[in-house]
Amino acid sequence: MKILYYLDGLNRGGVEIIVSQLANFFCENGNEIHIIYLYKDMHDLIDEFPSDVKIHPLPFINKKIPYFQYIKHLWQLVRLLKDIQPDIIHAHNSSFSYFYLALAVYLAKLRSENIRTLHFMGFFLEKKSWIDKVRFFFDKKASELLQSSIVSVSANIKSYVDDNYPLNHSVLITNGIDSKKIINTNTTKESLGINVNGFIGIYTSRLCEGKNHRLLIQAWGKVVESYPSALLMLIGDGPLRLECQDYCRELGISNNVLFTGSISNVGDYLRIADIGVFPSESEGFGLGLCEMMAAGLPVVASDIPAFRLMIQDGNNGVFFDTYDSDDLSNKIIIILGDKKVRDELGKNANKYILENYTLQSMLEKYQNLYHEIKKKSIKNVG
């Protein structure tokens, strides 16, 4: 079976990690795997795919306005689709870039089966502004044109899909994590070049809008007042990195915040942390939060719908008011000051994730979905 994965870029992030896990799994199981991604300059993960996976970047440039690039490179995408002739196209993006795929599939006259995974409950789904409504219109039309099966990574997203995409087949498949990469590590602070004697906090996320880094940095400034040697590790990269670094200097806590950039050994950094923090304003699932919990860290997370499906407040994690830096800093300080609470939260978090969000379970559900869709396709042809 030829499977094509289509997404915006291959920079390290939750969506891209899921795609790499799917591509590697189905490649190992004898399928021909192709990946098309739009932005050629977003490729952190490209070396983590086996050589049998065929990767096709389009020449989009991340910092340029995308609309002209859609027109300029359309026929290159059409030619690629014609050359590959995939049995299944599995997309992991939305809105205009997903409509772009639908247009290219139509022009290439493909007869592929189409799946798309919605990884986030984006603002365009909530239709808060006129641009959200426009994005939603194009997204919905693309899903209908492709007759896509829509996979939601959480029950909250599936509820949106069921209400807003009535013509599409709707499926729930939660993301899973490879706990072995997180738990089976004996890394020390010294081996990572981190020489601090105080508590260590960690946040794993791209530095971009909606991830609430600025609020976390503000809260960490107050944590440092109680624990002067406390270190916050921000794992990931993104367009707001320089702005966040400037804000740390403004608050006088540059020595208390480490920006690691994009790294592959996230598990090593989770291993040395004392507390995980996930202040994101909106998430579809929260793979980074899942990894923190699997690592046995006590976590303080924003009180948003996606996280309420994972965290029982006070049992396997703690919520804070999403836009209240004082509430966040107070929760962090309380947890750091009580080892018994830290240990109990971390133990419960680890148990919950390992029982509910395994990588193997996710892969098996996608495998069943692919086979189900192909079986229906063969019947329809017959």
Secondary structure, DSSP 8 states (H G I E B T S, - for coil): -EEEEEES--SSSHHHHHHHHHHHHHHHTT-EEEEEEEETT--TTGGGS-TTSEEEEEEE-TTS-HHHHHHHTHHHHHHHHHHH--SEEEE---HHHHHHHHHHHHHHT---EEEEEE-S--HHHHT-SHHHHHHHHHHHHHHHHHT-EEEESSHHHHHHHHHH-TTSEEEE----B-HHHHHS----TGGGT---SS-EEEEES-SSTTS-HHHHHHHHHHHHHHSTT-EEEEEB--TTHHHHHHHHHHHT-GGGEEEEES-S-HHHHHHH-SEEEE--S--SS-HHHHHHHHTT--EEEE--HHHHTT--BTTTBEEE-TT-HHHHHHHHHHHHT-HHHHHHHHHHHHHHHHHH-BHHHHHHHHHHHHHHHHHHHHHHH-
